[in-house]
Amino acid sequence: LDTSEQLHHKENAILQSQIKYREEYEKNKGKSMLEFTDTPSYEVAKKAQHIQSEKEYRKDFDEWIKGSVPADLDMTPGYLHAKHATSLLNEKEYRKDWEENIKGKVTTAA
């Protein structure tokens, strides 16, 4: 049998243990009890999820952007100038081809 003094010390030890437990609990509250964030498999899974997320984002972005040209893009001075320069080049090529291959040749109808 335990004496009253021994019972008192035993109860104090239990109480002290509960106080220490409570302090540790409060200190670690909200933290993950599993330290899985340091494992290589967690890092691989996290990276794969990021890549998949990026892939989905780019897919959505490409679908949204594809085919959507601002309506006034063809009215900018730079675009109009390039369009005019292209038409002049096309006309110049046509005339050069016409002069080299067709001009002065007689065509016969069959």
Contacts in CASP RR format, 6 or more apart in sequence:
PFRMAT RR
TARGET T0000
AUTHOR 0000-0000-0000
METHOD contacts of the structure
MODEL  1
LDTSEQLHHKENAILQSQIKYREEYEKNKGKSMLEFTDTPSYEVAKKAQH
IQSEKEYRKDFDEWIKGSVPADLDMTPGYLHAKHATSLLNEKEYRKDWEE
NIKGKVTTAA
2 10 0 8 1.000
36 42 0 8 1.000
73 79 0 8 1.000
74 80 0 8 1.000
74 83 0 8 1.000
END
